[in-house]
C-alpha cells in the first residue's frame, strides 16, 4: 500500500561530501518549485480530508 508523505528527511552520506556544490543544489527552476511545494497552505486541503 502506498502512502502520501508530507515530509521526508534528507539522507546524507559520505558520498555527498565528494560531490561538487553545483550537483548538490537544485537548479533555479526546481528550487522555485520546491519552495512552492514546501508551503504548508498548499497541502491544507489534502491534510483536512486525510
mmCIF entry with sequence, helices, sheets and N, C-alpha, C, O atoms, coordinates in Angstrom:
data_MODEL
# 
_entry.id   MODEL 
# 
_entity.id                         1 
_entity.type                       polymer 
_entity.pdbx_number_of_molecules   1 
# 
_entity_poly.entity_id                      1 
_entity_poly.type                           'polypeptide(L)' 
_entity_poly.nstd_linkage                   no 
_entity_poly.nstd_monomer                   no 
_entity_poly.pdbx_seq_one_letter_code       
;(UNK)(UNK)(UNK)(UNK)(UNK)(UNK)(UNK)(UNK)(UNK)(UNK)(UNK)(UNK)(UNK)(UNK)(UNK)(UNK)
(UNK)(UNK)(UNK)(UNK)(UNK)(UNK)(UNK)(UNK)(UNK)(UNK)(UNK)(UNK)(UNK)(UNK)(UNK)(UNK)
(UNK)(UNK)(UNK)(UNK)(UNK)(UNK)(UNK)(UNK)(UNK)(UNK)(UNK)(UNK)(UNK)(UNK)(UNK)(UNK)
(UNK)(UNK)
;
_entity_poly.pdbx_seq_one_letter_code_can   XXXXXXXXXXXXXXXXXXXXXXXXXXXXXXXXXXXXXXXXXXXXXXXXXX 
_entity_poly.pdbx_strand_id                 A 
# 
loop_
_entity_poly_seq.entity_id 
_entity_poly_seq.num 
_entity_poly_seq.mon_id 
_entity_poly_seq.hetero 
1 1  UNK n 
1 2  UNK n 
1 3  UNK n 
1 4  UNK n 
1 5  UNK n 
1 6  UNK n 
1 7  UNK n 
1 8  UNK n 
1 9  UNK n 
1 10 UNK n 
1 11 UNK n 
1 12 UNK n 
1 13 UNK n 
1 14 UNK n 
1 15 UNK n 
1 16 UNK n 
1 17 UNK n 
1 18 UNK n 
1 19 UNK n 
1 20 UNK n 
1 21 UNK n 
1 22 UNK n 
1 23 UNK n 
1 24 UNK n 
1 25 UNK n 
1 26 UNK n 
1 27 UNK n 
1 28 UNK n 
1 29 UNK n 
1 30 UNK n 
1 31 UNK n 
1 32 UNK n 
1 33 UNK n 
1 34 UNK n 
1 35 UNK n 
1 36 UNK n 
1 37 UNK n 
1 38 UNK n 
1 39 UNK n 
1 40 UNK n 
1 41 UNK n 
1 42 UNK n 
1 43 UNK n 
1 44 UNK n 
1 45 UNK n 
1 46 UNK n 
1 47 UNK n 
1 48 UNK n 
1 49 UNK n 
1 50 UNK n 
# 
_struct_asym.id          A 
_struct_asym.entity_id   1 
# 
loop_
_struct_conf.conf_type_id 
_struct_conf.id 
_struct_conf.pdbx_PDB_helix_id 
_struct_conf.beg_label_comp_id 
_struct_conf.beg_label_asym_id 
_struct_conf.beg_label_seq_id 
_struct_conf.pdbx_beg_PDB_ins_code 
_struct_conf.end_label_comp_id 
_struct_conf.end_label_asym_id 
_struct_conf.end_label_seq_id 
_struct_conf.pdbx_end_PDB_ins_code 
_struct_conf.beg_auth_comp_id 
_struct_conf.beg_auth_asym_id 
_struct_conf.beg_auth_seq_id 
_struct_conf.end_auth_comp_id 
_struct_conf.end_auth_asym_id 
_struct_conf.end_auth_seq_id 
_struct_conf.pdbx_PDB_helix_class 
_struct_conf.details 
_struct_conf.pdbx_PDB_helix_length 
HELX_P HELX_P1 AA1 UNK A 14 ? UNK A 18 ? UNK A 14 UNK A 18 1 ? 5  
HELX_P HELX_P2 AA2 UNK A 21 ? UNK A 24 ? UNK A 21 UNK A 24 1 ? 4  
HELX_P HELX_P3 AA3 UNK A 28 ? UNK A 37 ? UNK A 28 UNK A 37 1 ? 10 
HELX_P HELX_P4 AA4 UNK A 40 ? UNK A 49 ? UNK A 40 UNK A 49 1 ? 10 
# 
_struct_conf_type.id          HELX_P 
_struct_conf_type.criteria    ? 
_struct_conf_type.reference   ? 
# 
loop_
_atom_site.group_PDB 
_atom_site.id 
_atom_site.type_symbol 
_atom_site.label_atom_id 
_atom_site.label_alt_id 
_atom_site.label_comp_id 
_atom_site.label_asym_id 
_atom_site.label_entity_id 
_atom_site.label_seq_id 
_atom_site.pdbx_PDB_ins_code 
_atom_site.Cartn_x 
_atom_site.Cartn_y 
_atom_site.Cartn_z 
_atom_site.occupancy 
_atom_site.B_iso_or_equiv 
_atom_site.pdbx_formal_charge 
_atom_site.auth_seq_id 
_atom_site.auth_comp_id 
_atom_site.auth_asym_id 
_atom_site.auth_atom_id 
_atom_site.pdbx_PDB_model_num 
ATOM 1   N N  . UNK A 1 1  ? 0.845  -1.177 0.000   1.00 0.00 ? 1  UNK A N  1 
ATOM 2   C CA . UNK A 1 1  ? 0.000  0.000  0.000   1.00 0.00 ? 1  UNK A CA 1 
ATOM 3   C C  . UNK A 1 1  ? 0.891  1.241  0.000   1.00 0.00 ? 1  UNK A C  1 
ATOM 4   O O  . UNK A 1 1  ? 1.840  1.319  0.779   1.00 0.00 ? 1  UNK A O  1 
ATOM 5   N N  . UNK A 1 2  ? 0.596  2.203  -0.859  1.00 0.00 ? 2  UNK A N  1 
ATOM 6   C CA . UNK A 1 2  ? 1.359  3.440  -0.933  1.00 0.00 ? 2  UNK A CA 1 
ATOM 7   C C  . UNK A 1 2  ? 0.717  4.479  -0.026  1.00 0.00 ? 2  UNK A C  1 
ATOM 8   O O  . UNK A 1 2  ? -0.492 4.466  0.206   1.00 0.00 ? 2  UNK A O  1 
ATOM 9   N N  . UNK A 1 3  ? 1.548  5.376  0.478   1.00 0.00 ? 3  UNK A N  1 
ATOM 10  C CA . UNK A 1 3  ? 1.045  6.390  1.393   1.00 0.00 ? 3  UNK A CA 1 
ATOM 11  C C  . UNK A 1 3  ? 1.636  7.747  1.033   1.00 0.00 ? 3  UNK A C  1 
ATOM 12  O O  . UNK A 1 3  ? 2.809  7.848  0.673   1.00 0.00 ? 3  UNK A O  1 
ATOM 13  N N  . UNK A 1 4  ? 0.825  8.778  1.131   1.00 0.00 ? 4  UNK A N  1 
ATOM 14  C CA . UNK A 1 4  ? 1.281  10.137 0.879   1.00 0.00 ? 4  UNK A CA 1 
ATOM 15  C C  . UNK A 1 4  ? 2.189  10.583 2.013   1.00 0.00 ? 4  UNK A C  1 
ATOM 16  O O  . UNK A 1 4  ? 1.822  10.496 3.185   1.00 0.00 ? 4  UNK A O  1 
ATOM 17  N N  . UNK A 1 5  ? 3.371  11.059 1.663   1.00 0.00 ? 5  UNK A N  1 
ATOM 18  C CA . UNK A 1 5  ? 4.290  11.595 2.665   1.00 0.00 ? 5  UNK A CA 1 
ATOM 19  C C  . UNK A 1 5  ? 4.275  13.111 2.571   1.00 0.00 ? 5  UNK A C  1 
ATOM 20  O O  . UNK A 1 5  ? 4.493  13.678 1.501   1.00 0.00 ? 5  UNK A O  1 
ATOM 21  N N  . UNK A 1 6  ? 4.018  13.759 3.689   1.00 0.00 ? 6  UNK A N  1 
ATOM 22  C CA . UNK A 1 6  ? 4.019  15.209 3.710   1.00 0.00 ? 6  UNK A CA 1 
ATOM 23  C C  . UNK A 1 6  ? 5.381  15.763 4.087   1.00 0.00 ? 6  UNK A C  1 
ATOM 24  O O  . UNK A 1 6  ? 5.639  16.951 3.892   1.00 0.00 ? 6  UNK A O  1 
ATOM 25  N N  . UNK A 1 7  ? 6.251  14.927 4.620   1.00 0.00 ? 7  UNK A N  1 
ATOM 26  C CA . UNK A 1 7  ? 7.602  15.368 4.983   1.00 0.00 ? 7  UNK A CA 1 
ATOM 27  C C  . UNK A 1 7  ? 8.545  14.192 4.811   1.00 0.00 ? 7  UNK A C  1 
ATOM 28  O O  . UNK A 1 7  ? 8.206  13.050 5.124   1.00 0.00 ? 7  UNK A O  1 
ATOM 29  N N  . UNK A 1 8  ? 9.709  14.485 4.320   1.00 0.00 ? 8  UNK A N  1 
ATOM 30  C CA . UNK A 1 8  ? 10.728 13.460 4.155   1.00 0.00 ? 8  UNK A CA 1 
ATOM 31  C C  . UNK A 1 8  ? 12.079 14.061 4.460   1.00 0.00 ? 8  UNK A C  1 
ATOM 32  O O  . UNK A 1 8  ? 12.412 15.136 3.962   1.00 0.00 ? 8  UNK A O  1 
ATOM 33  N N  . UNK A 1 9  ? 12.843 13.391 5.256   1.00 0.00 ? 9  UNK A N  1 
ATOM 34  C CA . UNK A 1 9  ? 14.150 13.915 5.630   1.00 0.00 ? 9  UNK A CA 1 
ATOM 35  C C  . UNK A 1 9  ? 15.181 13.718 4.533   1.00 0.00 ? 9  UNK A C  1 
ATOM 36  O O  . UNK A 1 9  ? 15.067 12.811 3.708   1.00 0.00 ? 9  UNK A O  1 
ATOM 37  N N  . UNK A 1 10 ? 16.169 14.565 4.537   1.00 0.00 ? 10 UNK A N  1 
ATOM 38  C CA . UNK A 1 10 ? 17.272 14.456 3.580   1.00 0.00 ? 10 UNK A CA 1 
ATOM 39  C C  . UNK A 1 10 ? 18.260 13.426 4.098   1.00 0.00 ? 10 UNK A C  1 
ATOM 40  O O  . UNK A 1 10 ? 18.759 13.548 5.216   1.00 0.00 ? 10 UNK A O  1 
ATOM 41  N N  . UNK A 1 11 ? 18.542 12.428 3.304   1.00 0.00 ? 11 UNK A N  1 
ATOM 42  C CA . UNK A 1 11 ? 19.513 11.410 3.673   1.00 0.00 ? 11 UNK A CA 1 
ATOM 43  C C  . UNK A 1 11 ? 20.878 11.871 3.182   1.00 0.00 ? 11 UNK A C  1 
ATOM 44  O O  . UNK A 1 11 ? 21.054 12.164 1.999   1.00 0.00 ? 11 UNK A O  1 
ATOM 45  N N  . UNK A 1 12 ? 21.826 11.934 4.079   1.00 0.00 ? 12 UNK A N  1 
ATOM 46  C CA . UNK A 1 12 ? 23.170 12.368 3.715   1.00 0.00 ? 12 UNK A CA 1 
ATOM 47  C C  . UNK A 1 12 ? 24.125 11.198 3.882   1.00 0.00 ? 12 UNK A C  1 
ATOM 48  O O  . UNK A 1 12 ? 23.931 10.337 4.740   1.00 0.00 ? 12 UNK A O  1 
ATOM 49  N N  . UNK A 1 13 ? 25.151 11.180 3.058   1.00 0.00 ? 13 UNK A N  1 
ATOM 50  C CA . UNK A 1 13 ? 26.149 10.128 3.146   1.00 0.00 ? 13 UNK A CA 1 
ATOM 51  C C  . UNK A 1 13 ? 27.523 10.731 2.905   1.00 0.00 ? 13 UNK A C  1 
ATOM 52  O O  . UNK A 1 13 ? 27.642 11.911 2.574   1.00 0.00 ? 13 UNK A O  1 
ATOM 53  N N  . UNK A 1 14 ? 28.541 9.932  3.067   1.00 0.00 ? 14 UNK A N  1 
ATOM 54  C CA . UNK A 1 14 ? 29.900 10.398 2.801   1.00 0.00 ? 14 UNK A CA 1 
ATOM 55  C C  . UNK A 1 14 ? 30.075 10.746 1.331   1.00 0.00 ? 14 UNK A C  1 
ATOM 56  O O  . UNK A 1 14 ? 30.893 11.598 0.982   1.00 0.00 ? 14 UNK A O  1 
ATOM 57  N N  . UNK A 1 15 ? 29.311 10.090 0.472   1.00 0.00 ? 15 UNK A N  1 
ATOM 58  C CA . UNK A 1 15 ? 29.379 10.362 -0.958  1.00 0.00 ? 15 UNK A CA 1 
ATOM 59  C C  . UNK A 1 15 ? 28.974 11.802 -1.269  1.00 0.00 ? 15 UNK A C  1 
ATOM 60  O O  . UNK A 1 15 ? 29.513 12.412 -2.193  1.00 0.00 ? 15 UNK A O  1 
ATOM 61  N N  . UNK A 1 16 ? 28.023 12.350 -0.496  1.00 0.00 ? 16 UNK A N  1 
ATOM 62  C CA . UNK A 1 16 ? 27.568 13.723 -0.718  1.00 0.00 ? 16 UNK A CA 1 
ATOM 63  C C  . UNK A 1 16 ? 28.707 14.724 -0.587  1.00 0.00 ? 16 UNK A C  1 
ATOM 64  O O  . UNK A 1 16 ? 28.752 15.707 -1.326  1.00 0.00 ? 16 UNK A O  1 
ATOM 65  N N  . UNK A 1 17 ? 29.613 14.491 0.332   1.00 0.00 ? 17 UNK A N  1 
ATOM 66  C CA . UNK A 1 17 ? 30.741 15.405 0.532   1.00 0.00 ? 17 UNK A CA 1 
ATOM 67  C C  . UNK A 1 17 ? 31.688 15.414 -0.662  1.00 0.00 ? 17 UNK A C  1 
ATOM 68  O O  . UNK A 1 17 ? 32.397 16.397 -0.879  1.00 0.00 ? 17 UNK A O  1 
ATOM 69  N N  . UNK A 1 18 ? 31.710 14.346 -1.429  1.00 0.00 ? 18 UNK A N  1 
ATOM 70  C CA . UNK A 1 18 ? 32.606 14.258 -2.577  1.00 0.00 ? 18 UNK A CA 1 
ATOM 71  C C  . UNK A 1 18 ? 32.043 14.970 -3.810  1.00 0.00 ? 18 UNK A C  1 
ATOM 72  O O  . UNK A 1 18 ? 32.779 15.257 -4.754  1.00 0.00 ? 18 UNK A O  1 
ATOM 73  N N  . UNK A 1 19 ? 30.745 15.252 -3.801  1.00 0.00 ? 19 UNK A N  1 
ATOM 74  C CA . UNK A 1 19 ? 30.115 15.891 -4.952  1.00 0.00 ? 19 UNK A CA 1 
ATOM 75  C C  . UNK A 1 19 ? 30.347 17.397 -4.948  1.00 0.00 ? 19 UNK A C  1 
ATOM 76  O O  . UNK A 1 19 ? 30.404 18.010 -3.882  1.00 0.00 ? 19 UNK A O  1 
ATOM 77  N N  . UNK A 1 20 ? 30.481 18.000 -6.126  1.00 0.00 ? 20 UNK A N  1 
ATOM 78  C CA . UNK A 1 20 ? 30.591 19.457 -6.188  1.00 0.00 ? 20 UNK A CA 1 
ATOM 79  C C  . UNK A 1 20 ? 29.282 20.117 -5.742  1.00 0.00 ? 20 UNK A C  1 
ATOM 80  O O  . UNK A 1 20 ? 28.217 19.504 -5.819  1.00 0.00 ? 20 UNK A O  1 
ATOM 81  N N  . UNK A 1 21 ? 29.364 21.352 -5.280  1.00 0.00 ? 21 UNK A N  1 
ATOM 82  C CA . UNK A 1 21 ? 28.194 22.071 -4.777  1.00 0.00 ? 21 UNK A CA 1 
ATOM 83  C C  . UNK A 1 21 ? 27.106 22.167 -5.845  1.00 0.00 ? 21 UNK A C  1 
ATOM 84  O O  . UNK A 1 21 ? 25.922 22.061 -5.526  1.00 0.00 ? 21 UNK A O  1 
ATOM 85  N N  . UNK A 1 22 ? 27.487 22.366 -7.099  1.00 0.00 ? 22 UNK A N  1 
ATOM 86  C CA . UNK A 1 22 ? 26.504 22.509 -8.177  1.00 0.00 ? 22 UNK A CA 1 
ATOM 87  C C  . UNK A 1 22 ? 25.622 21.274 -8.314  1.00 0.00 ? 22 UNK A C  1 
ATOM 88  O O  . UNK A 1 22 ? 24.458 21.380 -8.700  1.00 0.00 ? 22 UNK A O  1 
ATOM 89  N N  . UNK A 1 23 ? 26.160 20.131 -8.005  1.00 0.00 ? 23 UNK A N  1 
ATOM 90  C CA . UNK A 1 23 ? 25.406 18.883 -8.126  1.00 0.00 ? 23 UNK A CA 1 
ATOM 91  C C  . UNK A 1 23 ? 24.464 18.706 -6.938  1.00 0.00 ? 23 UNK A C  1 
ATOM 92  O O  . UNK A 1 23 ? 23.386 18.129 -7.080  1.00 0.00 ? 23 UNK A O  1 
ATOM 93  N N  . UNK A 1 24 ? 24.863 19.196 -5.777  1.00 0.00 ? 24 UNK A N  1 
ATOM 94  C CA . UNK A 1 24 ? 24.062 19.023 -4.566  1.00 0.00 ? 24 UNK A CA 1 
ATOM 95  C C  . UNK A 1 24 ? 22.912 20.012 -4.461  1.00 0.00 ? 24 UNK A C  1 
ATOM 96  O O  . UNK A 1 24 ? 21.981 19.785 -3.688  1.00 0.00 ? 24 UNK A O  1 
ATOM 97  N N  . UNK A 1 25 ? 22.951 21.101 -5.217  1.00 0.00 ? 25 UNK A N  1 
ATOM 98  C CA . UNK A 1 25 ? 21.902 22.111 -5.154  1.00 0.00 ? 25 UNK A CA 1 
ATOM 99  C C  . UNK A 1 25 ? 20.956 21.965 -6.340  1.00 0.00 ? 25 UNK A C  1 
ATOM 100 O O  . UNK A 1 25 ? 21.356 21.542 -7.425  1.00 0.00 ? 25 UNK A O  1 
ATOM 101 N N  . UNK A 1 26 ? 19.696 22.324 -6.114  1.00 0.00 ? 26 UNK A N  1 
ATOM 102 C CA . UNK A 1 26 ? 18.702 22.257 -7.179  1.00 0.00 ? 26 UNK A CA 1 
ATOM 103 C C  . UNK A 1 26 ? 18.912 23.387 -8.177  1.00 0.00 ? 26 UNK A C  1 
ATOM 104 O O  . UNK A 1 26 ? 19.326 24.481 -7.793  1.00 0.00 ? 26 UNK A O  1 
ATOM 105 N N  . UNK A 1 27 ? 18.632 23.137 -9.449  1.00 0.00 ? 27 UNK A N  1 
ATOM 106 C CA . UNK A 1 27 ? 18.627 24.232 -10.420 1.00 0.00 ? 27 UNK A CA 1 
ATOM 107 C C  . UNK A 1 27 ? 17.556 25.257 -10.025 1.00 0.00 ? 27 UNK A C  1 
ATOM 108 O O  . UNK A 1 27 ? 16.639 24.942 -9.266  1.00 0.00 ? 27 UNK A O  1 
ATOM 109 N N  . UNK A 1 28 ? 17.676 26.466 -10.538 1.00 0.00 ? 28 UNK A N  1 
ATOM 110 C CA . UNK A 1 28 ? 16.790 27.563 -10.137 1.00 0.00 ? 28 UNK A CA 1 
ATOM 111 C C  . UNK A 1 28 ? 15.313 27.229 -10.319 1.00 0.00 ? 28 UNK A C  1 
ATOM 112 O O  . UNK A 1 28 ? 14.510 27.512 -9.430  1.00 0.00 ? 28 UNK A O  1 
ATOM 113 N N  . UNK A 1 29 ? 14.937 26.632 -11.454 1.00 0.00 ? 29 UNK A N  1 
ATOM 114 C CA . UNK A 1 29 ? 13.525 26.332 -11.693 1.00 0.00 ? 29 UNK A CA 1 
ATOM 115 C C  . UNK A 1 29 ? 12.995 25.285 -10.718 1.00 0.00 ? 29 UNK A C  1 
ATOM 116 O O  . UNK A 1 29 ? 11.861 25.393 -10.251 1.00 0.00 ? 29 UNK A O  1 
ATOM 117 N N  . UNK A 1 30 ? 13.796 24.284 -10.412 1.00 0.00 ? 30 UNK A N  1 
ATOM 118 C CA . UNK A 1 30 ? 13.361 23.264 -9.452  1.00 0.00 ? 30 UNK A CA 1 
ATOM 119 C C  . UNK A 1 30 ? 13.362 23.805 -8.028  1.00 0.00 ? 30 UNK A C  1 
ATOM 120 O O  . UNK A 1 30 ? 12.558 23.368 -7.205  1.00 0.00 ? 30 UNK A O  1 
ATOM 121 N N  . UNK A 1 31 ? 14.247 24.743 -7.725  1.00 0.00 ? 31 UNK A N  1 
ATOM 122 C CA . UNK A 1 31 ? 14.270 25.366 -6.399  1.00 0.00 ? 31 UNK A CA 1 
ATOM 123 C C  . UNK A 1 31 ? 12.986 26.167 -6.175  1.00 0.00 ? 31 UNK A C  1 
ATOM 124 O O  . UNK A 1 31 ? 12.442 26.165 -5.071  1.00 0.00 ? 31 UNK A O  1 
ATOM 125 N N  . UNK A 1 32 ? 12.499 26.851 -7.215  1.00 0.00 ? 32 UNK A N  1 
ATOM 126 C CA . UNK A 1 32 ? 11.233 27.588 -7.091  1.00 0.00 ? 32 UNK A CA 1 
ATOM 127 C C  . UNK A 1 32 ? 10.071 26.621 -6.875  1.00 0.00 ? 32 UNK A C  1 
ATOM 128 O O  . UNK A 1 32 ? 9.186  26.884 -6.061  1.00 0.00 ? 32 UNK A O  1 
ATOM 129 N N  . UNK A 1 33 ? 10.072 25.514 -7.596  1.00 0.00 ? 33 UNK A N  1 
ATOM 130 C CA . UNK A 1 33 ? 9.029  24.506 -7.424  1.00 0.00 ? 33 UNK A CA 1 
ATOM 131 C C  . UNK A 1 33 ? 9.098  23.898 -6.024  1.00 0.00 ? 33 UNK A C  1 
ATOM 132 O O  . UNK A 1 33 ? 8.064  23.667 -5.397  1.00 0.00 ? 33 UNK A O  1 
ATOM 133 N N  . UNK A 1 34 ? 10.295 23.641 -5.538  1.00 0.00 ? 34 UNK A N  1 
ATOM 134 C CA . UNK A 1 34 ? 10.481 23.102 -4.197  1.00 0.00 ? 34 UNK A CA 1 
ATOM 135 C C  . UNK A 1 34 ? 9.929  24.059 -3.146  1.00 0.00 ? 34 UNK A C  1 
ATOM 136 O O  . UNK A 1 34 ? 9.289  23.628 -2.187  1.00 0.00 ? 34 UNK A O  1 
ATOM 137 N N  . UNK A 1 35 ? 10.177 25.363 -3.325  1.00 0.00 ? 35 UNK A N  1 
ATOM 138 C CA . UNK A 1 35 ? 9.655  26.363 -2.389  1.00 0.00 ? 35 UNK A CA 1 
ATOM 139 C C  . UNK A 1 35 ? 8.129  26.384 -2.421  1.00 0.00 ? 35 UNK A C  1 
ATOM 140 O O  . UNK A 1 35 ? 7.489  26.515 -1.377  1.00 0.00 ? 35 UNK A O  1 
ATOM 141 N N  . UNK A 1 36 ? 7.545  26.257 -3.605  1.00 0.00 ? 36 UNK A N  1 
ATOM 142 C CA . UNK A 1 36 ? 6.091  26.221 -3.727  1.00 0.00 ? 36 UNK A CA 1 
ATOM 143 C C  . UNK A 1 36 ? 5.521  25.004 -3.002  1.00 0.00 ? 36 UNK A C  1 
ATOM 144 O O  . UNK A 1 36 ? 4.537  25.117 -2.271  1.00 0.00 ? 36 UNK A O  1 
ATOM 145 N N  . UNK A 1 37 ? 6.133  23.855 -3.205  1.00 0.00 ? 37 UNK A N  1 
ATOM 146 C CA . UNK A 1 37 ? 5.648  22.627 -2.571  1.00 0.00 ? 37 UNK A CA 1 
ATOM 147 C C  . UNK A 1 37 ? 5.917  22.603 -1.073  1.00 0.00 ? 37 UNK A C  1 
ATOM 148 O O  . UNK A 1 37 ? 5.277  21.842 -0.346  1.00 0.00 ? 37 UNK A O  1 
ATOM 149 N N  . UNK A 1 38 ? 6.851  23.420 -0.597  1.00 0.00 ? 38 UNK A N  1 
ATOM 150 C CA . UNK A 1 38 ? 7.150  23.484 0.836   1.00 0.00 ? 38 UNK A CA 1 
ATOM 151 C C  . UNK A 1 38 ? 6.123  24.319 1.597   1.00 0.00 ? 38 UNK A C  1 
ATOM 152 O O  . UNK A 1 38 ? 6.104  24.301 2.828   1.00 0.00 ? 38 UNK A O  1 
ATOM 153 N N  . UNK A 1 39 ? 5.275  25.048 0.883   1.00 0.00 ? 39 UNK A N  1 
ATOM 154 C CA . UNK A 1 39 ? 4.255  25.880 1.510   1.00 0.00 ? 39 UNK A CA 1 
ATOM 155 C C  . UNK A 1 39 ? 3.172  24.984 2.104   1.00 0.00 ? 39 UNK A C  1 
ATOM 156 O O  . UNK A 1 39 ? 2.504  24.242 1.383   1.00 0.00 ? 39 UNK A O  1 
ATOM 157 N N  . UNK A 1 40 ? 3.004  25.056 3.413   1.00 0.00 ? 40 UNK A N  1 
ATOM 158 C CA . UNK A 1 40 ? 2.035  24.201 4.106   1.00 0.00 ? 40 UNK A CA 1 
ATOM 159 C C  . UNK A 1 40 ? 0.607  24.459 3.632   1.00 0.00 ? 40 UNK A C  1 
ATOM 160 O O  . UNK A 1 40 ? -0.223 23.550 3.654   1.00 0.00 ? 40 UNK A O  1 
ATOM 161 N N  . UNK A 1 41 ? 0.313  25.679 3.208   1.00 0.00 ? 41 UNK A N  1 
ATOM 162 C CA . UNK A 1 41 ? -1.041 26.012 2.754   1.00 0.00 ? 41 UNK A CA 1 
ATOM 163 C C  . UNK A 1 41 ? -1.440 25.204 1.524   1.00 0.00 ? 41 UNK A C  1 
ATOM 164 O O  . UNK A 1 41 ? -2.626 24.955 1.308   1.00 0.00 ? 41 UNK A O  1 
ATOM 165 N N  . UNK A 1 42 ? -0.486 24.803 0.735   1.00 0.00 ? 42 UNK A N  1 
ATOM 166 C CA . UNK A 1 42 ? -0.771 24.012 -0.455  1.00 0.00 ? 42 UNK A CA 1 
ATOM 167 C C  . UNK A 1 42 ? -1.386 22.659 -0.090  1.00 0.00 ? 42 UNK A C  1 
ATOM 168 O O  . UNK A 1 42 ? -2.252 22.153 -0.805  1.00 0.00 ? 42 UNK A O  1 
ATOM 169 N N  . UNK A 1 43 ? -0.940 22.083 1.014   1.00 0.00 ? 43 UNK A N  1 
ATOM 170 C CA . UNK A 1 43 ? -1.399 20.750 1.408   1.00 0.00 ? 43 UNK A CA 1 
ATOM 171 C C  . UNK A 1 43 ? -2.521 20.770 2.445   1.00 0.00 ? 43 UNK A C  1 
ATOM 172 O O  . UNK A 1 43 ? -2.996 19.709 2.851   1.00 0.00 ? 43 UNK A O  1 
ATOM 173 N N  . UNK A 1 44 ? -2.957 21.960 2.886   1.00 0.00 ? 44 UNK A N  1 
ATOM 174 C CA . UNK A 1 44 ? -4.021 22.027 3.891   1.00 0.00 ? 44 UNK A CA 1 
ATOM 175 C C  . UNK A 1 44 ? -5.300 21.322 3.453   1.00 0.00 ? 44 UNK A C  1 
ATOM 176 O O  . UNK A 1 44 ? -5.872 20.584 4.255   1.00 0.00 ? 44 UNK A O  1 
ATOM 177 N N  . UNK A 1 45 ? -5.779 21.511 2.220   1.00 0.00 ? 45 UNK A N  1 
ATOM 178 C CA . UNK A 1 45 ? -6.998 20.790 1.815   1.00 0.00 ? 45 UNK A CA 1 
ATOM 179 C C  . UNK A 1 45 ? -6.814 19.271 1.833   1.00 0.00 ? 45 UNK A C  1 
ATOM 180 O O  . UNK A 1 45 ? -7.736 18.536 2.186   1.00 0.00 ? 45 UNK A O  1 
ATOM 181 N N  . UNK A 1 46 ? -5.648 18.813 1.461   1.00 0.00 ? 46 UNK A N  1 
ATOM 182 C CA . UNK A 1 46 ? -5.380 17.372 1.475   1.00 0.00 ? 46 UNK A CA 1 
ATOM 183 C C  . UNK A 1 46 ? -5.321 16.870 2.909   1.00 0.00 ? 46 UNK A C  1 
ATOM 184 O O  . UNK A 1 46 ? -5.903 15.834 3.234   1.00 0.00 ? 46 UNK A O  1 
ATOM 185 N N  . UNK A 1 47 ? -4.617 17.606 3.767   1.00 0.00 ? 47 UNK A N  1 
ATOM 186 C CA . UNK A 1 47 ? -4.491 17.201 5.171   1.00 0.00 ? 47 UNK A CA 1 
ATOM 187 C C  . UNK A 1 47 ? -5.849 17.193 5.864   1.00 0.00 ? 47 UNK A C  1 
ATOM 188 O O  . UNK A 1 47 ? -6.124 16.316 6.683   1.00 0.00 ? 47 UNK A O  1 
ATOM 189 N N  . UNK A 1 48 ? -6.689 18.157 5.540   1.00 0.00 ? 48 UNK A N  1 
ATOM 190 C CA . UNK A 1 48 ? -8.013 18.233 6.163   1.00 0.00 ? 48 UNK A CA 1 
ATOM 191 C C  . UNK A 1 48 ? -8.873 17.030 5.786   1.00 0.00 ? 48 UNK A C  1 
ATOM 192 O O  . UNK A 1 48 ? -9.668 16.552 6.595   1.00 0.00 ? 48 UNK A O  1 
ATOM 193 N N  . UNK A 1 49 ? -8.714 16.549 4.575   1.00 0.00 ? 49 UNK A N  1 
ATOM 194 C CA . UNK A 1 49 ? -9.519 15.421 4.111   1.00 0.00 ? 49 UNK A CA 1 
ATOM 195 C C  . UNK A 1 49 ? -8.890 14.076 4.447   1.00 0.00 ? 49 UNK A C  1 
ATOM 196 O O  . UNK A 1 49 ? -9.542 13.039 4.324   1.00 0.00 ? 49 UNK A O  1 
ATOM 197 N N  . UNK A 1 50 ? -7.646 14.081 4.865   1.00 0.00 ? 50 UNK A N  1 
ATOM 198 C CA . UNK A 1 50 ? -6.916 12.844 5.093   1.00 0.00 ? 50 UNK A CA 1 
ATOM 199 C C  . UNK A 1 50 ? -7.360 12.165 6.334   1.00 0.00 ? 50 UNK A C  1 
ATOM 200 O O  . UNK A 1 50 ? -6.842 11.102 6.675   1.00 0.00 ? 50 UNK A O  1 
# 
